[in-house]
Amino acid sequence: MRKSEVIAAESVACLNKALCHLKDIWEEIGIPEDQRLERTNVVKNHVKSLLDMMIAEEESLRKRLTASIEKCQNELSKLCLELQLPPFQEDRSSTMLQQEKDLRTRLEVMLKEKNQRTQALKAFTEQDQDLCDLLCFQPFSISADSVPSLEQLEKFRQHISSLTAEKERRRKVFVTLKKQIILCMDDLDQLPETSFEKDVVCEDEESFCLSKENLDSLKVLLHQLESRKAENERVCGSYREKIHELWERLQIPQEEREAISEHMTLSKKRNMEALQAEVKRLEELKLKSIQNVTEAIRNEIAVFWDKCFYSTDQRQAFGFFLLSDDFSEELLSLHDAEKVQLKQYYEDHKDLFEGVHKWEESWRLFLELEEKAKDPTRFTNRGGNLLKEEKQRADLVKGLPKLEKKLKAEIEQWEHEQNREFQVNGQKFMQFVTDQWETYRLEKEREKQERQLKKSNPVMCHISRDGNVKTPDHGKPPHQGLLECNKENICHLTGGVAGMTKVQASPLRNFSINSVAGTYSEFQVNSSSSSPSVTHSLVKESKSLN
């Protein structure tokens, strides 16, 4: 039995005991029956009223519990929908009081969850708005009036993280571009002019809008400034080149040159203006000494003729102006234009001309070593020269064909691009190379025949190349081992010209492709002669080289 039931039984017993006690008192007093009845009704009504009041209070409590349960259930259902959670499962076996407590506790948790999500949504929305304003993006698509789901909040959080990373990336790009723009403006001695330039240079970095359009505009601005800076540097470079050129031509003293030394490295606006002024001053000096300047340019033209291996005919195309004594600004301009054209021509094909020059130097050295190889006294020389010469000659024997092959490919490409022949001194270079090898081969054949003749007639006098008769030398012959070291390996050399048209043996074994006039003075001498005499002078000079 429950304690409450025991207490209820005791309450009934107390009531009965109290009534019996009242009855005894009434008996002792002598209360009539009608008054006893009246007094008993009063007791009954009083007890009944008290119990009714208590019952009413408990009924009210039950109703409040029922209403609370119903309200909590409704609110929980609504919150589950808003929070996109599954419906709350109640414990039907629990009492009304426990059920109301569980529902109220669950409701408090869900209200707290709703408040947290709402606050998170509000914070994310504010961050998103700030970032979108800064980056000029569209805000994240989400309703500000509804309670977001956990998935929506996670996507929103990722979106904020992405925008934040993009903001930092653009901020770095902006800072880098801003620094470069400031440096370029400083180099150009330029101040911000437009409102956009002022926003970039003068305003706070945090307030600058990092939109894609603004960053693109920054890149365009930087490109314009860099182009202007590059143009300034190009102009300053041309001024410096012109200044150096005029300094040398006009023989400007060193102290005058040092006066603008600070402007010869930087390319700011003030430097460009100073260089421009110096060029103007030197040009005025040049006009005053136009004859000396013209003659200096003539020497430079002759140098470029040699570098570009111009033939006599090519040089004569400008020869009329070189022979002119009418020194004027027009004549100087013609010389200047010719020099610029030659310089540009040389720079455009510098690698090719240097390759031809390298071949000429290698061929000259090869012939010198071949000539030294015929000297028997070299075997008695000390200091390792013989070994060095033999190694050098072997390297040239291997290197010359490779160089010729490379030059041939470059020349073919040049001729294909230019749609004309590549000539050196008026002759196709590869034909000249072939002729030199053929001459070399014929010379070796002649020497071989002389040796065979000497072996077959050892007592005969040796007839030299110039026709003088010489008695054979009875000196001690060189050691046979050293002679073996000096054998010419001409297998590759004779094979290198196989299949080519053989030409008549020429005495010009060491003909140089730079054998035309080296200065404009020499050119004047050549130009004053007829064409046959020019050819004769070339042959004579070539013979002298041998």
Summary of the structure (lengths in Angstrom):
residues: 546
radius of gyration: 56.9
end to end distance: 144.7
largest distance: 198.3
contacts: 1373
relative contact order: 0.04
helix: 74%
strand: 1%
